[in-house]
Amino acid sequence: MIFFSNISTLLKRLRYDTIDPARDWITLLMLAFIALAGILSWHLWIFQTVIEGGDFSATETSAPPLFDPAELRTIRAIFEARAAEVRKYETGIYSFADPSQ
């Protein structure tokens, strides 16, 4: 019976016919606790899903390639030509005259 009397006094305090700071704080803290419990349960669910290797994407779509293979071949040819020029300097085909000497 003590439980029911505590609930009845709590319900009397929760009525909004007068200004009651204690009631307002109790309401605020209860809502904050409910929000905190919701946030914690959401984060635990996300954590558990990640641990199990789950995926959050709803659908799997095939994305087009980011680069055109023809453009990549052109860029590779440019870098190969530059590397060939560097090799010519390193092997002595080209001689570099240092003007400061």
Protein Blocks (a to p, Z undefined) as FASTA:
>chain_A
ZZmmmmmmmmmmmpcfbccfklmmmmmmmmmmmmmmmmmmmmmmmmmmmmnopafbfbdc
ddddfbdfklmmmmmmmmmmmmmmmmmmmnomaccddfkZZ
